[in-house]
Amino acid sequence: MVSTSATSINGGNGVSKEDRALLARALEHAKLGFGHTFPNPAVGCLLVREDTGDIIGSGFHPRAGSPHAEIFALLEAAGHVESGIAAAKNVLYGDVGEGNLQELIDTYKGTSEDDAISDGSEKLFGNAFADIPVTAYVTLEPCCHYGKTPPCAASLALAKVNRVVVGFRDPNPRVDGGGVKVLQDAGIDVDMAKDKGCARIVDSFVKRILPKNYDSENYSHVTGQMRRALRKMAGQQKMENTLQQVGWSAKSKATTEDAVDELVLPPEWIEHLDALLWQEELVNIRLNKAVGKKKLAKQLGNRIASTLGAHVAQVVGHTVLLYRPGIRPVLDLEELVRTQNVDDE
């Protein structure tokens, strides 16, 4: 049986060993979506009856723009789908044509003809747990804002969950405690587990949204000398076979400027490049399979850099050298200029 506790958001004092075991299962679900959700984080959710200990709903976030983990778990618990995990996998692999899954998603989002965006959750989940005590285990704090989907915190509140155990507080300025507040204002007990595994799986996401102490849009602090030093360093690493290089993974190829702007950036590819940049700070991307003409490589490189908050240090042919400092930068650009002995451009 899942233990209940008073509201606690000060270090997980109300979180039991059994809670952590169930949160670990939610984390395993989150891993099913890991690498596919860019720019969103990977999240998992379990819904458990407190009186019997039965898991009545499970879910994970499969892709950006699709329902979040909590919603797939709610769809299962409310009897709309047989398995929230299977439904999320259908979305992940682009197979939502079977059954009424797409209709359910449209109802939830408020995009079906007879549903307004404000009442989709009410129609699907309203008072679903009014007569049974249910605890939700969520690896990341439920969102509280409208984006491409309605807020998950509101959906959990509408369903009348009794308690929510949160693995990691969402540092996104649009959330950051707001989800907890929505739940508490609805009379729901909330416990923060501060789980290391739940924090680790959203590491790249957290780094992307944290405020930066530099101009992450224009990189106005990067001088011509610094760019030359980065290029020289990349050249040395390439000769030593230590330069991290990533090739375009998608089958699609752009041959015009308009096509470059419309080219889909594969979430899995971007997620991998994002993690690599946080680790290495300097990565060379090969775009010969993405664009036909060399001049289009610069256009696509700038678009990719903008998506990741990175800086284009060099474009040579179909290759683009990206630079982005870590949260704790490894490369000291001023020192690099001195050691590389470069002149200003």
N, C-alpha and C positions, 0 to 999 in steps of 0.2 A: 504494500500500500504506500502511496506517495504521501510523505509527511507534509502538513501545512505549517505555515508560520506567519507571524505578523510581518507587515511590510518592512522591508529592510533593503536599503540601497547603500549601505556603508561597508562594503567589503565582503559581501556575501555571508554575513553572520547567520542568516537564516537558511543557508544552503546545506543540505545533508549529503552524506555519501551516496545515498540512493539518487538524490537529485543530480549529482555530478555524473553518476553512471548513465542516467537518462539523457543528460546533456551531451555526453560522449556519443550516444547513439544519434542524436540530432546532428552532431558534428560529422559523423560518417555520412549522413545524408547530404550535408553541405558539400562534401568532397565530390559528390556526383556531378555537381555543377561547376566545380572549380576549373578555371581556365576557359569557361564558355560565357561568362557573364559580363565581360567588360562593357561599359565602365563601372558596372555595379559590382558589389562584393558577392562572394559565394555564401549562401545562408541555408541552414537546415532548421527544421521544426518538428517537434513531436507534440501531440495532444494526448494527455493521459488522464483517465478517470481516477480521482483521488480515493474513491470508496472501494474500488476493485483492483486498481493498479493496471488495468488494461490500457494498452495503446490503441486509441480510437482514430487517430489520424497522423499521417506523416507527410512531409513534403520537403522540397528543396527548390531553390531559385534556378531555373534552367538557362534563361537568356534575358538580356536587357530588353525591357518593353513588355515582358511577359509577367504574369502574376508572381508574387514573391512566395517564399517557402511557406509562410503562415497560411496563405490562401489555398494552396494545394492540400495542406493538412486539414483545413476547415472544410474543403470540398468533400474530402473522404469522411470526416467525422459527422458531417451533416447529411451524409447519405447520397450525395450527388454523383460521386464516382466510387468505384470499388477500391481503388488504390491511388492515393495522392502521389506516391512515388512514380507509379506507372504513368499517371497523367502528366507529371512533370517531364518524364522521359519522352513522352510523345511530343511535347513542345520542343524539347531539346533537339530531337531528331527530325523535326518538321513534319510529324505525323499526327495532326490533330483532326483529321477528317473522319476518323472512326467515332461512332457514337455521338454524344451531344456535347463533347468537350469544348469545341469552338463556341457553341451557343452559350455554354456556361461562362466562358471567358468574356464573351461579349456582354453578357448580362452583368457580370462583375465590374467590368470597365465602364458600363453605361453606354456602350456603343451599339447595342441592339435597338431596333426601332421603337420598342415600347418601354425602354428603361432610361431614366435620367442617371447621370453619373453619381448622384447623391444617394440613390436608393438601391443600387445593385447589391451591395453588401447586406443591406437590410432584408432584401428579398431572399437572398441565398442563405444567410447565416443568422438572421435576427432571432434572438432568444433560443438558439439551438441548445444551449446548456443551462437554461433557466432552472431545470429540475435536477441537474446532476452536477457535482463538483468536478471541475476539470482544471488541470494545470497545463499551461503551455510552456514548452522548453524551446527557446529560440537562441540560436548561436550568436545573433547580433540584435541589438535593440530594435524593436519594430519601428518602421518609419511612421512619421506623423504628418507628412506633407503630400499633396497631390502632385504626381509627376505623370508618367505614362500610365500609371495605375493609381487607384485610390489608396489612402493610408492604411497600412496593416494594423496599426494600433487601434484605429477606430473599428475595424472589422472584428478584432478580438473582443473589443468592448461590446459591440452589438451582439456578438454570440454569447455574451455573459460568461466568459471564462472566469474562474474563481481566483486564479493565481498565475503569474508569469515568472519564470526563471530565465534571466537574460545572461547569456554567456559573456558578452562584451558590449560595453557602451559604445554607441555609434558616435565617433568624433565629427561626423559631417555637420557643419554649422546649421544645416536645415533640419537636423534631428537633435543630436547632442543633448539628451535628457528630455527632449520634447515627447518622445514616444512613451517614456516612463510616466511623464506627467499626465498624458492623455489616459493612460491605464489607471493611474492612481485617482484621477478625478472621477473616473467611472466606478470607483470603489474596489478596484482590483488590487490584490496584494502583489508586490513586485520584489523579487530578490535578484541582486546582481552577483553573479558568480565570479567575475573577473578571471575567467578561465584562459589559461595560456594557449591552449589549442585553438580556441575560438578567436583569440587575438591574432594568432599566427596565420590563420587562413585568410585574413583580410589585411595582411601586412601591406601589400602593394597598394590596395585601395586607400588605406589610411595615409600612406605617404603621399599619394596624389592629392588628397583633399586638405592636408594640413597646410596652414599658411606658410609661405616661403619668405625667407629674408633676402630675396633677390627678385629682380624683375623676370618672372617666369614666362611672360608673354613676349617681350621684345629682347630680353637678355641685353639690355643697354649697358650692363657692366662689363660685357665681354668685348675687349678691344681687338683691334686687328692683330696686334702682337700675340694676344692669347689664342686667337684662332690659328695663327701660323704655328704656334707652339703645339697646339692640339693636333694639327695636321702632321707635324714632324714626329710627334710621339706615335701617332697612328701608323705612320710609315715604318717606324722602327719596329712596332709591334707586329706589323704585317710581315716584315722580313723574318722576325723571330717566331712567326706562326702563333702569336699570342693574342692578336687582335680578334675580338669577338665579332663575328659576321653572321648576318641573318638574311636568308633568301626569301623572296616572296613565295607564299605557300598556296595562294588561291589560283584557280584555273582561269579566272577572268583577266582580261587584258584590255587596257585603254589605248586608243589610238588618236584621240582628240582631247583638247583641253576640257571640254564639257564632260567627256567621258571620265576624265581623271577626277573631276569634282563629284561625279556620281558613283565612282568605284567603291564597292563595299569593302571596308577594312575588316578582314576576318577577326572576330573577337578573340579566337584562340591565338592567332598570330600576334595581335596587338598585346594581348595579355603576356605572352612569352617575351616579346620585345620590351615591354614595360618592366617586367621583373629583371631582365638582363641589364637594362639601363640603371636600375637602382643598385645593382650589384657591381657593375663595371664602370659606369658613368660615361664610357665612350664605346659606341657600337657602330659598326659599318653595316648598312643594309643594301642588299643587291636587288635592284628593281627591274632588271632586264626582262623578267617574265611578267612584269606588271604593266609596263608601258612600251610602246613601239619606239617612239623617237626619244633621243637622249634629253631633249629640252623638257620633255614631260616628266622626267625623273625628278627634276628640281621642283616642279609643281607638286608632285605627289609627296616628295620628301618634306616639303614645307607643310603639307596637310598632315602628314603623320607626326611631324614634330609638334605642330599645334595641338594635336589630339593628346599627346603625351606630356606637354609642357616642356619640350626639349628644344635644343638649339641646333640648327644646321651649321656645322663647322666647315663642311666642304662638300662639293658636288663634283664628281669626276665621272663623265660618261653616264652610266646607269647606276652608279653607286653613290650613296649619300651617307656622310659621316655625321652621326648624331652625338650630341653631348648634353648631359643633364647631371648636375651635382646631386649627390645623395643627401639625405637629411643631415647626416654628418659627412660633409664632403671629404673624399679621399684625395682628389686632385686639387692642389693649391695652384691656381692659374698664374698668380704672380711669381711664385717660385718656379713654376714650369717655364715661364718666359726666361728667367735667369739661367736655369740649367740647360735649356735648349739653345740659348744664345741666339735669339731671333731679333730681327729689326722690325720696326713698325711698317705696316703696309702703306 
